[in-house]
Amino acid sequence: MKIENIQRVAVVGAGNMGGQIAQQFVHVGRYEVMLMDVSDELVNLGREGIRSRLQRFFVDKGKMTKEEMDKAIARITGTTKIAEAVKQADLVVESVFEKLDIKKEAFRQIDGNAPPHAIIASNSSTLSITEISSDAKRKDKAVGMHFFNPVAVMKLVEVVRGAFTSDETVAVISDLARKLGKEPVVCKDYSYGFLANRAYGAMNREALEMVWERVASPEDIDKALKLGYNLPMGPLELDDMVGGWKLKADSEADRIRELGEKGRLHPLVKIMVRAGYTGGPGKKGIYDFWKEVMNR
């Protein structure tokens, strides 16, 4: 397969990342996209999120017209069934919850219903592509395509080669990333977190430890890292924004299995999540926990 053969794209999972990935395909790539989630409500939320982001960051800033936005939205078709979403797809991007058993089941259903030529890419940020696709028949066409948040802004896409991923699949996904305005880096499926998240995780753990030790406030730690290393966001505010504390708690078993003791949940995160400071849209995170609990 070549990039020219990709005409129809399916995105399985219409949440924060899935919606943003679908947006990149319809806006920059100008692909027709089937957006799938488990309920009409979630599909509609995903579509409305795309409309809201395009309006706010592109139309309102004069980077695209309302007519262009409407045409982009019109390229999205929604469904609640995986079989319907992928039956005519040339590429399927899986972007379901970051939990191994959920991703494996999604991959199994995609593999059983997509055309034989279709590539299946996972947006997993940490989990083994080889293991996610272990029940799939087309292991040569299984690959990681890890976008970073926010998708419209972040240039990196990690193209992750599983144990059986073909050179052709890696080349097509790398070319596709470039077409979408991204810079691909290819890595092997050897380490938990691939490249960027493996290195970033160490910085995140140290930032947490400094809050735990009361070296400085989360805000000042983020400020130091942003100004010192030219980061667009600090690691603590990023986890507050995306609900990273809950994700860390939910993925502890996977991390311990892959990393041993290094994968254990930091006690500060455990306490925060138990207290409801999980981060995520409309929810409190470490910034509020510092002010309302740690310093009262």
MOVEN-V410579 format. One record per helix or strand of 3 or more residues. SS is the DSSP state (2 for helix, 1 for strand). FROM is the first residue (numbers start at 0). TO is the last residue. If there is no record, write none. Layout:
BEGIN
ss=[SS/SS]
from=[FROM/FROM]
to=[TO/TO]
END
This chain:
BEGIN
ss=[2/1/2/1/2/2/1/2/1/2/1/2/2/1/1/2/1/2/2/2/2/2/2/2]
from=[2/7/15/31/39/65/75/81/90/99/118/128/138/141/155/166/182/195/217/234/243/251/266/285]
to=[4/11/26/35/58/73/78/85/93/112/121/131/140/146/160/178/187/211/228/241/249/262/273/293]
END
